[in-house]
Each structure stands twice: as C-alpha cells, then as structure tokens.
C-alpha cells in the first residue's frame, strides 16, 4: 500500500473505523466527527498539500519529564491527538495529586479534533483523558481492547460526560480528515500496546509510544518487524521515538527470562512470597498465575487498580487462571505459608498502597513475619528512590528477605535500550528523528543513538514541550514558536485552579512555615486597642522562643502606637506595613522567611 493511498472501498459502520479485513468501515471525514454517511467509494489517495498548508507537530507533554505524554498533529483544519497522560507530582509540589497537559491551544479548535488515538493503557498515556476529553468536545477515542477497558474503568471515578470510546484492532485503518492512521504491534509491559502510523498529505509520521523488542514475550507475539520494514520501505518522513531507556547500552531483556527467575524463586521459597509490582504490568501478573498454577500454589491479589486490571485482562482472555489458584486476600492465613503468593501494588513506596501497609503492619490480613520473601518486581520511577529505600529498610527490619532487580533478574523494563533503538531506526529509516518521552538528558542520549547511525543534527529534532515542528514539501524544521504547555495541576476536584503562585505559597509554607499576627485597632484611627496575638505554624516552637515572640510583639505595638492619630484606619496599609517590617525582622534574627499573615480586626 502506498503511503498516501486510502483503503479501497470503505463503507460506514457504527465503530467509525475501517478494517483491513473483509468488512471495511470508515470514520466520517466531515466536521461532525463520527457522523454516519452512506457508503461511497474512497478517494484514490489522500489530498495533497493545499494552499500552502504545513504539517505541524506539537508535543504538549513528555519532552521535559517522564509522564504527561501528549502529542498533537495538525494539518489545515484537521487535528489528531496521540495520548493524553498524567505526570505524578514532584517533591516540591505539596498537595498536588498529579499534572496533566495544557490543551489551551485547542480552545476554539475543538471541532477540528478528529480523534484521540491511544498507544497503550498506562496512566502516563491515558490519565489525563477524563479531564481533557470533555474540554475539547469529547472527540472519539480510539484504543485497542485492553486499553479501552482500562479507560472505561477509570472513567467510573469521574462524573464527566460519557467518553466516546471506539475499540479498534491492530489491523484497523482510520480515516480522520486528511489523516489516515494505522497501527503496528509492538512489545511493552502491558497488552495491546501499539505504535501509531499517521499518513499525512506531507508524508508519513510514526509515533512509537512506549516500546521494546521482545523476541520471546509472554501472552503475545513479538513486534511486527515485517510491517515496520514495509512502512520504512514506503518512506517515513518523521519517527517519534521513546527515549526512556535509550541511554542504557545493549538490548532490553525478555519477559520470559524474568519468568524463569521468578519460577525458581517461587519454587524454592520456604515461606510466603509477597511480590510488589505495577498494577498495569499484566505480563508479569500472568506469569505469576501460570507459575503458581503449575506449582499448586495460591495467589492473592491486593490493590484496587491491580484487581481491576486483572479482571479486565481475564474478561478479554489475556490472563487465564487455573481453577483454585486465585484466592481472596482475606484467605492468606488459611493455607501453609509456603503455598501462598501475594501480588500487590506499592513497589514504588506509595503511602497507602498495599505493600507499604503490609510493611507498616497496617494491613488487615497480611502480617509480615520472619521468613517471608518480598520481591520488588519493578523498576524505580525517577524521584521515588528515597521512598523505596525507606520501604526496603522497613521490610528488612521486620525480618523479611528482600529481592530486587539489582540483585537478580526479577524485572524487565518496558522501554527500549540503545541497541533496540538502532534497530527501530533501521527498520523505519525516517528522514527526521524526534526523540520523545523522557527528561531532556534522555532525549539527548536518544539523539546520540541516531547520530551514531549517520543521522545529522539537522535531521534530529530535540524539542521542548510546546515547541512547534513544521513539515512541508518533504522537508521539516524545528521552529522557535511555542504553544502553551505549562503544567495544569490537579488538586482534589480542582483542575488548573492551583497556579504557580499558589504552589509557590505552599513551597514557602513547607520550607519556613508561617506567622499569624492578629491585631485589634480602632476603626477611625487605626490605633492599637490591645496586645497583638501571635501564632506560629511550622516556623518556631513558641514556648522555646519566648524572647523572639516578645520582640516581635513589641515591634508591632510600636508600629501601630506611633501612627498619626488624625489618620483614618487603612487595614490594607497596616497589613502591608506589618508584613514587611516583621518579615525583615525575622529574617535578620533567624535567616528564615516564614509567610507573615497579618489579621486586622477593626472595632
């Protein structure tokens, strides 16, 4: 199939997609997004570049962090979005639940969004959907079955409008305005992960999503090298490639090798096994069920998201559990300890996750005892190192045997290493390479892999979030234009109502605490009518700093007593004066800058 040719005879159908099999379905090209139309022959090829239109690619998240992945591809009046993920807050973001992409660029262009296309079901690629989709006109969301199931289940936690989810298969083709979209099977740590192939009037753009090459995967087949090579032979204008592990040399190890290691550990275990992993790492969960089914051991699951994902995978036939293998977490003490394996969330040290509750003896059913073995079957997400180490220390203190990936092969990453990236580049042979999905150093290291294979710096775009890449007549450039891509913070039910100013205040409170000064003044003159009250929170322990408090109170008294009695009271002026004077005094005495909050009561 030529890169710019459309599928041959395509008829309308409810799902709004066209399949590569006997029945062909077509997503309506018009403005009504998803409206059905009478069957008609498809055009022989996608329209060419019209009126000087340029292909614009904008990555709204994922070029300066791990997470918040979101890419826009725009041509004329047609826009598609690839992924809409979330990012977990950093340590200097107190009170923030997570961060989502800023889609304000789409304000006024909502009807141009022909669809959201999802690469796989990890939250850093789907977590922003409940917040973003309703704000851009609730466009159709195209996802493979496991991904669609996770999106639907997550949506139950939100009260927004029902999402317009369209399940597709890896063999389907979507016609979305001027874009024709195909999928290519890849390997990752979750089923139904795909790369996205976007045929545009300017050329073909490939988005890898998260990927690795696994020649011996579990529960699925190796990546579709044949299709990748075919697309590469037809010509690829730009390849957008995952950078997460591109700085690591060699090849990513196979999931089957991890299974062999886990089988040995589980088979030889003298006590109970507790395996902490990601809720979405269903290939690992599947292997544990298969191993325990063979060995006659029981598996108990804990963690809401893990139970949910396993149910989805069971329903779709990805995980098959031998009868009698799965037990409820409340039954773990009903069997000999060497016959029980607990699989749970919390390997990242999350505060209320199952593994942390087990370690802190707060779990209702699982009590850690000497002889238990705890396996961290996961990688460390950047930023979680200290929390995970503290969790490991707690487990060691309780007498548990702890095994992690630095000791044995109990985890295989889901992201390609340098040699895998080289193979991907040689298969697709793109004219331009765009490293995505990672911190800036990861993007740079990914770019170095391309340089080693002969790509020049002019052909490798290392962009920032929001930076526009333009393509026309087969040529591309990284522009200096940027669209909004700043953080949108989610705090409780609030979306974007926590600004940088609010976050800065929280950081100040966390760093130096606060002082509240309550003064009662005469309404007519502003003269002090009583002794000011002072309250400290997170700054000093007042009983130990009586002199400092007395000196502070004396300064406030002097400031208000010395006022001109003929001047009318001005509460805002008084607050500002107290804030400036007390702030300067406290910094001089303590070299700290607590937040000073004056409260003026007029009588």
C-alpha positions, -999 to 999 in steps of 0.1 A, spaced: 0 0 0 14 34 -10 19 58 20 -7 82 7 -32 59 -8 -65 53 11 -82 19 15 -101 8 -15 -139 5 -9 -149 17 26 -184 17 40 -199 34 70 -203 15 103 -211 22 139 -175 19 152 -163 46 128 -132 29 117 -120 10 86 -107 -26 89 -81 -43 68 -103 -74 66 -134 -84 46 -156 -57 61 -144 -21 57 -155 7 79 -149 44 76 -148 73 101 -165 103 86 -142 129 73 -165 158 78 -169 182 107 -195 161 125 -168 137 138 -183 102 139 -215 110 120 -225 82 97 -229 86 60 -240 64 31 -213 41 16 -193 57 -11 -160 49 -28 -129 62 -11 -107 87 -28 -78 71 -47 -53 89 -24 -53 115 4 -54 150 -9 -21 167 -14 -8 199 2 -34 226 -3 -30 263 -1 4 262 15 -8 241 44 20 228 66 21 198 88 26 209 124 36 186 153 34 198 189 43 177 219 23 191 249 39 169 275 67 143 277 96 162 263 109 175 296 96 149 321 87 112 324 49 113 321 22 137 308 26 123 273 5 141 247 12 149 210 -8 170 186 -6 165 148 -22 193 128 -28 198 91 -51 226 79 -84 221 98 -76 186 109 -60 177 143 -54 144 160 -41 138 195 -19 109 204 -22 100 241 -33 123 270 -14 112 301 -7 124 336 25 131 355 29 124 392 39 154 413 75 161 423 86 166 459 84 204 456 47 202 446 29 198 480 -8 189 479 -8 183 441 -24 149 431 -10 149 395 -3 171 365 -20 169 330 -11 185 297 -22 220 289 -46 219 259 -55 256 257 -41 256 222 -72 238 211 -96 264 225 -117 274 196 -105 245 175 -124 218 193 -144 208 162 -111 203 143 -100 174 166 -108 143 146 -99 119 173 -77 109 202 -55 78 195 -41 59 224 -9 39 223 -15 18 255 -32 18 289 -5 32 312 -17 63 332 12 84 319 -6 80 285 -43 78 295 -45 95 329 -55 129 315 -83 117 293 -112 123 319 -101 159 323 -91 167 287 -117 149 265 -147 169 278 -128 202 273 -121 195 236 -156 185 225 -154 148 236 -139 135 204 -138 98 196 -111 79 215 -95 51 195 -79 23 216 -73 -14 215 -95 -36 238 -73 -38 269 -65 0 267 -102 8 261 -112 -14 291 -88 5 314 -100 39 302 -137 29 308 -129 16 343 -110 47 352 -139 69 339 -162 54 366 -143 75 391 -154 107 374 -187 125 369 -179 139 334 -198 131 303 -196 96 289 -165 91 268 -168 84 231 -146 53 231 -141 33 198 -124 -1 202 -101 -9 173 -78 -38 163 -42 -36 153 -53 -43 117 -77 -14 115 -72 18 95 -88 51 105 -95 79 80 -97 111 101 -100 141 79 -67 144 59 -50 118 81 -50 80 75 -40 62 107 -26 26 110 -13 7 140 17 -16 144 21 -42 171 50 -36 195 60 -51 228 57 -33 262 48 -42 297 11 -41 291 -10 -59 264 -24 -41 233 5 -16 231 8 -2 196 28 22 176 8 48 156 14 53 118 -1 86 106 -2 91 68 -5 128 61 -5 149 29 31 158 36 44 124 45 42 96 70 48 102 107 53 73 131 48 75 169 63 46 187 45 50 221 63 31 248 80 1 233 107 -26 234 116 -55 213 110 -89 230 116 -119 208 102 -143 234 73 -123 251 46 -139 272 10 -139 262 16 -121 229 38 -122 198 70 -104 190 68 -69 175 56 -68 139 90 -63 122 76 -71 88 51 -42 89 77 -18 103 101 -27 74 73 -23 49 64 12 61 101 20 61 104 10 25 74 31 16 90 61 32 88 77 66 90 115 70 95 115 108 98 90 135 89 100 171 107 75 194 106 67 231 137 79 250 131 64 285 159 38 284 177 49 253 207 60 274 212 24 286 235 2 264 225 -32 249 191 -48 245 162 -50 269 159 -84 284 130 -107 276 99 -111 298 104 -149 295 138 -146 313 121 -128 342 96 -157 343 123 -182 346 139 -164 375 105 -159 393 97 -196 388 130 -206 406 124 -182 435 87 -192 439 95 -229 437 123 -228 463 105 -204 487 103 -217 523 79 -191 534 53 -168 520 60 -147 488 50 -111 485 55 -97 450 52 -59 446 48 -47 410 29 -22 388 -8 -28 386 -6 -25 348 23 -49 344 -1 -77 333 25 -98 316 42 -102 350 9 -110 367 1 -135 341 34 -153 345 29 -155 383 -5 -171 378 9 -196 353 38 -205 376 17 -208 407 -9 -229 388 18 -253 378 33 -255 413 -1 -258 431 3 -225 450 -24 -199 457 -23 -163 446 -40 -134 464 -42 -100 448 -43 -67 467 -46 -32 454 -77 -18 437 -60 -10 404 -44 -44 402 -76 -62 409 -94 -41 383 -68 -46 356 -67 -84 362 -105 -85 358 -103 -67 325 -75 -90 313 -94 -121 324 -125 -108 306 -106 -103 274 -88 -137 276 -53 -123 281 -50 -139 316 -63 -174 322 -62 -186 358 -62 -223 367 -93 -231 389 -85 -228 426 -53 -207 421 -68 -173 429 -79 -167 465 -92 -137 483 -67 -117 503 -86 -125 534 -78 -162 530 -40 -160 531 -38 -175 565 -60 -204 556 -30 -221 537 6 -231 546 28 -200 542 50 -217 515 18 -222 494 8 -186 493 19 -158 469 6 -123 474 8 -99 444 2 -63 453 8 -27 444 31 -4 462 66 -13 449 71 25 444 67 31 481 33 48 477 20 58 511 -13 39 512 -6 12 487 -8 -25 498 30 -31 502 35 -1 524 6 -11 546 20 -46 549 54 -32 559 39 -8 585 17 -36 600 -15 -17 589 -28 -44 566 -60 -62 577 -50 -96 565 -13 -99 558 11 -97 587 48 -98 578 68 -124 597 104 -136 596 109 -159 566 86 -140 542 102 -131 509 94 -97 493 102 -92 456 103 -58 441 94 -68 405 95 -33 391 118 -6 381 123 26 401 104 56 388 127 86 389 120 106 421 109 76 441 144 64 451 143 76 487 108 64 494 115 29 480 147 27 500 128 36 532 103 9 524 131 -17 519 147 -7 552 114 -13 570 109 -47 554 145 -57 564 138 -46 600 108 -69 601 130 -99 592 118 -103 556 141 -115 527 141 -87 501 149 -93 464 151 -65 438 163 -61 402 198 -50 413 203 -85 429 185 -108 404 166 -105 371 132 -101 386 122 -72 364 124 -64 327 118 -28 317 92 -20 291 114 5 273 139 0 245 177 3 252 202 18 228 206 -13 205 169 -17 202 166 20 192 191 14 165 171 -15 151 139 6 151 157 34 132 170 10 106 136 -6 101 117 27 96 146 47 81 130 81 88 141 113 72 138 130 106 140 116 140 122 131 170 132 118 205 102 119 228 90 106 262 117 115 288 137 141 306 159 163 285 190 143 291 171 112 279 161 130 247 198 140 241 210 104 247 184 91 223 195 116 197 231 104 201 220 69 191 207 84 158 239 103 153 259 70 156 239 56 127 245 86 104 216 110 111 228 146 112 219 171 139 198 189 113 177 157 109 172 151 146 148 174 165 154 176 202 124 199 212 109 213 243 73 209 254 51 230 231 78 237 205 63 236 170 78 213 143 67 222 108 69 200 77 62 209 41 72 195 7 91 167 24 113 190 45 110 198 82 122 224 107 122 229 144 107 264 149 111 289 177 73 290 180 58 275 212 22 268 221 11 267 258 25 236 275 28 246 311 16 224 340 -21 220 347 -23 209 383 -50 185 396 -57 191 433 -87 172 446 -117 182 424 -98 213 412 -85 213 376 -60 241 369 -71 262 399 -38 258 416 -15 283 399 23 287 401 16 314 427 -4 290 449 23 264 445 49 289 455 30 297 486 28 261 495 65 257 490 72 287 512 49 272 539 66 238 537 101 254 538 97 281 565 62 279 580 41 308 588 34 335 614 -1 349 620 -3 383 637 -37 393 649 -41 430 659 -73 448 670 -73 485 660 -97 515 663 -118 518 632 -114 556 630 -77 560 637 -61 525 633 -46 528 668 -39 496 686 -65 488 712 -49 457 728 -18 435 727 -13 417 694 -18 379 693 9 358 676 5 323 663 34 302 648 29 272 625 59 253 611 82 282 620 93 280 656 81 263 688 68 293 706 75 281 742 112 278 733 114 312 716 97 335 741 121 363 736 117 363 698 79 364 702 80 392 727 104 412 705 80 407 675 50 417 695 68 449 707 76 459 671 40 455 661 29 475 691 53 503 683 44 504 647 7 508 655 10 531 685 32 555 666 5 561 639 -8 596 633 -40 598 654 -56 621 628 -52 595 600 -81 572 592 -76 535 596 -64 518 564 -64 480 571 -45 471 538 -18 496 545 -14 483 581 -12 447 569 14 456 543 34 475 569 33 446 594 42 421 567 73 440 555 86 450 589 81 417 607 94 398 577 126 418 577 130 414 614 125 376 614 150 372 586 176 393 605 171 371 636 167 336 621 178 338 584 144 323 576 115 337 556 82 325 571 50 336 555 37 365 576 -1 368 576 -14 399 594 -51 398 605 -66 433 613 -98 435 633 -114 469 634 -135 479 664 
